[in-house]
């Protein structure tokens, strides 16, 4: 018999290498074939419900790393809740309407103007469904568990029907109105946009300082006086109707020596304007309060139009002249000014951003950006342009096309936010936010939000269910809304475009506004944010297995102005409360330099490539390790680093499996009271770890959980307990109490850890589970254990934590001895530990072999005051002396002992090993041992 045959070396077929790209897909297929998600739901019947409502990603293109972070984060929570006493169904969803899908079909060569609306919409539907299947495959390959057989899509009939009912709730409460007012208009999309569809970028504008001659100065100003007006959009001057001034400002009438004209500017800006405009020897002739200018009129600089001077509180003196060009058809402030003074709401521009004939000679058909130069030239021709200069400022862009937008007055349907703002803001207080700053962000956005433009001039979406009578009166009664909803539930929203208005109205419907019984229908569709914002009705309230409000909405921080925002508004209107109890927001994924990922920069990370190269588990562990509360930088190097942490976890599972291979829980488990003290300590320590991990999971703090996990595995297990264990598990008799005590703890750690990490690494934990003799077919069908507490655990923990501090001193001294070449491995060392009386009492009180715990072959304890003067003392007054251990190395335990060969039958073994071998392998007494 060889020496190694007398050792209890752990054995397992669990592979060291996971081969994740090869094995994960097969495992996911196994879960699907065995309906593991459905089995989990059945197990959870009757338990308290927890619903994480999925914010729908847009059904266009492959999933990206941001999608992966979002969906995996949700999967962590849903899986954890499902294994922790909750019924936690997860219904994935998709946003399937909207302009990007229309664009994709246009790119593919389809011309929607050459086919019927219904035909084009059918093409859009087919494209959306293809995209959903592609993205669904990507999410499933990341190990995300859910009701993939029954996802929700905003194009589903029942969803559209519910959305129409939500619209009806707005109509019933009088919150809808039609108006011609400026909206964000995307010429690149040919549609109005909501605030949530706008992003801002810096642009350089061509600003103009120009003059308008006073026509009616109300006996204060003569007609040789010119108001110096400022604008950042010269192309809008053809639509100018007024000049806005601030009532509280003092304006000065000045005469430069180098100009025959008199000019009006804000007094506070005179000095800077004098320099900027090149005026010389400026004489101030008059000071006029802004209030006194109200009601005056000026002449348009190059059109035959009289312009009003009025008061606007939005006029500032931080730049410009203090007099602002005002075109009520081209801006929100301008519009309100125009309504206040009953001015025309005039916007001579078409859907493509080209000016129309109404703009005047030379402008028709000209793109608005090119019209800047034409307008500036006309100003110059009429001696009205004082200065043109560039100005860098932030400007709104269409978030889909990445093109600048314009403010343009068009006939649109709006939701009046003002009428219900107080109720909406009150609902913000009902919700818990993670991070907490989310509450302030959402509150401020809703507090400052203007009315919601919900009409879109496109075709792929849910139509506005509005009819028009012969006299133009809009009709959206409870009767008509419910009828349209019923039609959509049966036929889908395409029926709106397939039938005439009369065939969409209830049988026998009449209206005093249509004496001849003739009706027309609205052709605009709803803003897609109204679609997804209605999901609490289209999904949560619609499905019996879900609850409304949801327990949690989890999305990116941009959704404070998007889905979180629109969902809250619609829910308050429908039900008077928020649609969610908690909001958890995340940052964006950036490249390693902090840049936003984009195809044009070539810095996009494809999750599919990471999966094929390293495995989905690496992405999942990365998500756990990321601080998702802020923007997250990620690169392929990030995943390489995470793969090292994964390898450590995998090897820990392998060690635990190998060293419990001969452990049968039913027969071999040692009760807590009978375990050796080091094992009791580790039992308590592990249960505290479990409690802390569960708390982190409960708080959705997966980053903290990751740090805690890595620390426990590296320090508590690998560097201490598993290291100490080898001398017990391998050396002691197979059935000894010391070995079974330690194996009991290892098995408890293994079974609990594999369950605890299933929400994070389900592919790996299911693989581990196959090597364990447990009754459940899948670890996903088990429960994550509750932490246990034990009698006198606080005192036990306190003693051992104090001991571990003493142990750290020994480890430091051993490291220094290694560096000085006094020893190689720690088992070659002999240590004299000089301790204070209380420290000596502590070490002697432990029911443990201190030399084994320190990892040395010989340990001598001595009083601290006996320590040689040259020895460095630690802050607690202890000191450690390290020397080479005397004796020879035992062939079995590898310790250096002075009693090697003391048993003549075993000349190369120490007395302890000789005793174990003699007792358990008696034949070796005569046969001897081979190396």
JOCORWO-V548367 format. One record per backbone hydrogen bond with DSSP energy under -1.0 kcal/mol. CO is the residue of the C=O (numbers start at 0). NH is the residue of the N-H. Records with the same first field share a line. If there is no record, write none. Layout:
CO=NH + NH
This chain:
0=929
1=4
2=5
3=6
6=8
18=21 + 22
19=23
22=26
23=27
24=28
25=29
26=30
27=31
28=32
29=33
30=35
31=34
34=38
35=39
36=40
37=41
38=42
39=43
41=44
43=46
47=86
50=550 + 551
56=94
57=59
63=67
64=68
65=69
66=70
67=71
68=72
69=73
70=74
71=75
72=76
73=77
74=78
75=79
76=80
77=81
78=82
80=83 + 85
82=783
86=49
89=146
91=151
93=153
94=58
97=101
98=102
99=103
100=104
101=105
102=106
103=107
104=109
105=108
110=113
115=119
116=120
117=121
118=122
119=123
120=124
121=125
122=126
123=127
124=128
125=129
126=130
127=131
128=132
129=133
130=134
131=135
132=136
133=137
134=138
135=139
136=140
138=143
139=142
145=147
146=149
151=93
152=155
155=159
156=160
157=161
158=162
159=163
160=164
161=165
162=166
163=167
164=168
165=169
166=170
167=171
168=172
169=174
170=173
174=415
176=413
178=411
180=409
182=407
183=192
184=405
185=189 + 190
190=185
193=196
194=197
196=398
198=396
200=394
202=392
204=206 + 390
206=388
207=230
208=385 + 386
209=228
211=226
212=298
215=296
216=219 + 220
221=224
223=261
224=213
225=263
226=211
228=209
229=324
230=207
232=235
233=236
235=238
236=239
240=307
241=325
242=309
243=323
244=311
245=248
246=290
248=289
249=266
250=287
251=264
252=284 + 285
253=262
254=282
255=258
261=225
262=253
263=227
264=251
265=268
266=269
268=272
269=273
270=274
271=275
272=276
273=278
279=256
282=254
285=252
287=250
288=291
289=292
292=295
295=308
296=214 + 215
297=306
302=304
304=299
306=297
307=242
308=294
309=244
311=314
320=265
322=229
323=243
325=240 + 241
326=329
328=408
330=334
331=335
332=336
333=337
334=338
335=339
336=340
337=342
343=345
346=348
347=355
349=352
352=367
353=349
354=364
355=358
356=359
359=362
362=365
365=354
366=370
369=373
370=374
371=375
372=376
373=377
374=378
375=379
376=380
377=381
378=383
379=382
383=210
386=208
388=206
390=204
392=202
394=200
395=404
396=198
397=401
402=397
405=184
407=182
409=180
411=178
412=453 + 454
413=176
414=451
416=419
419=423
420=424
421=425
422=426
423=427
426=429
427=430
431=582
433=584
434=437
435=438
436=440
437=441
438=442
439=443
440=444
441=445
442=446
443=447
451=414
453=526
455=457 + 524
458=460
459=97
461=525
463=465
465=521
466=474
467=519
468=471
472=468
474=466
476=480
477=481
478=482
479=483
480=484
481=485
482=486
483=487
484=488
485=489
486=490
487=491
491=494
492=495
493=496 + 497
494=498
500=503
505=508
510=513
512=470
513=516
519=467
523=463
524=455
526=529 + 530
527=531
528=532
530=533
531=534
533=536 + 537
534=538 + 539
535=540
538=542
542=545
549=580
551=52
552=583
554=585
555=558
556=559
557=560
558=563 + 564
561=565
562=566
563=567
564=568
565=569
566=570
567=571
568=572
569=573
570=574
578=549
580=431
581=552
582=433
583=554
585=556
587=631
589=633
590=593
594=590
597=602
605=608 + 609
606=610
607=611
608=612
609=613 + 614
615=619
616=620
617=621
618=622
619=623
620=624
625=627
626=629
627=586
631=589
634=638
635=639
636=640
637=641
638=642
640=644
641=645
642=646
643=647
644=648
645=649
646=650
647=651
648=652
649=653
650=654
651=655
652=656
653=657
654=658
656=659
657=10
659=662
663=666 + 667
664=668
675=679
676=680
677=681
678=682
679=683
680=684
681=685
682=686
683=687
684=688
685=689
686=690
687=691
688=692
689=693
690=694
691=695
692=696
693=697
694=698
695=700
696=699
699=701
700=704
701=705
702=706
703=707
704=708
705=709
706=710
707=711
708=712
709=713
710=714
711=716
712=717
713=718
715=720
716=721
719=723
720=724
724=727 + 728
725=729
727=731
729=7
732=735
735=739
736=740
737=741
738=742
739=743
740=744
741=745
742=746
743=747
744=748
745=749
746=750
747=751
748=752
749=753
750=754
751=755
752=756
754=757
756=760
760=764
761=765
762=766
763=767
764=768
765=769
767=770
768=771
771=773
777=780
778=781
789=792
791=795
792=796
793=797
794=798
795=799
796=800
797=801
798=802
799=803
800=804
801=805
802=806
803=807
804=808
805=809
806=810
807=811
808=812
809=813
810=814
811=815
812=816
813=817
814=818
815=819
816=821
817=820
824=827
825=828
826=895
827=884
828=856 + 857
829=882
830=859
831=880
832=861
833=878
834=863
835=839
836=840
837=841
838=842
839=843
840=844
845=847
848=852
849=853
850=854 + 855
857=830
859=832
861=834
862=865
863=866
867=870
873=876
877=873
878=833
880=831
882=829
887=896
889=893
894=889
896=887
898=901
902=905
905=908
907=890
908=900
909=913
910=914
911=915
912=916
913=917
914=918
915=919
916=920
920=923
921=924
922=926
923=927
929=2
